[in-house]
Amino acid sequence: MNNRVKQERTARNITQTELAEKISVSRQTIYAIETNKYLPSVVLALKIAAVFEMEVHALFELEKSDW
């Protein structure tokens, strides 16, 4: 799965720590999501999308290999 979390976060001048605090996770979790080392739960993906005021599918995208 690809994601645009880092691009959206930096475009809004939000640090990893700030985003983590907004969605009640650790900064390390944000780093892991941004580097594709961790796939967020549906709830976590929805929280991130809400912070950015975006649709989830605009942030997270399935790859062919995910099917």
Residue pairs with C-beta under 8 A, 6 or more apart in sequence:
1 36
1 39
1 60
1 61
1 62
1 63
1 66
2 36
2 60
2 61
2 63
3 33
3 34
3 36
3 59
3 60
3 61
4 58
4 59
4 60
4 61
5 30
5 33
5 34
5 48
5 59
6 34
8 52
8 54
8 59
9 15
9 16
9 19
9 30
9 34
9 52
12 52
14 51
16 27
16 30
16 31
16 34
17 27
19 30
19 48
19 51
20 26
20 27
20 29
20 30
22 47
22 51
23 44
23 47
23 48
23 51
25 44
29 38
29 44
32 38
33 39
33 40
33 44
33 48
40 48
40 60
45 56
45 59
45 60
46 56
48 59
49 55
49 56
49 58
49 59
52 59
